Amino acid sequence: MTIMGGCHCGKIRYKVEGEAMTHALCHCTDCRRHAGAPMVGWTMYPKEAVTVVQGAPKTYESSPDGRRLFCGDCGTGLFYVNDKILPGIIDVQSATYDDPEAVPARIHIQVAERISWMKSAHELPAFERFPSKL
């Protein structure tokens, strides 16, 4: 399987070759703060499966061993690596795929840090677009 993806502004493009090891929805504080979202989808691959084909992501040392790679122009988070905990592995932010449905999510991780209201977020009213009344 080949998956293409990139950042919001289009300056960084990447290609993923092969099958994902897993696709996890992460609820950790670091992921939430970096993305500004209540959780982040990460698809895990061997490092050699991911190739940046356009542009060059910047690297942020988000922890002593963790590195987050992102677009320096628009700020889109793209990849995460941690050679100490996950040697030879790269995580790709799955919402940056051209087809974000290409790899269905399989697990929730770091739920010990999950925002409490996320446990029942799927029960909230849903609208196709914006509701007429808030």
Sequence and secondary structure as in RCSB ss.txt:
>XXXX:A:sequence
MTIMGGCHCGKIRYKVEGEAMTHALCHCTDCRRHAGAPMVGWTMYPKEAVTVVQGAPKTYESSPDGRRLFCGDCG
TGLFYVNDKILPGIIDVQSATYDDPEAVPARIHIQVAERISWMKSAHELPAFERFPSKL
>XXXX:A:secstr
 EEEEE SSSS EEEEES  SEEEEE  HHHHHHHTSS EEEEEEEGGGEEEEES  EEEE SSS EEEE TTT 
 EEEEE TTTSTTEEEEEGGGBSSTTSS   EEE GGG  GGGGGGGGS   SS  S  
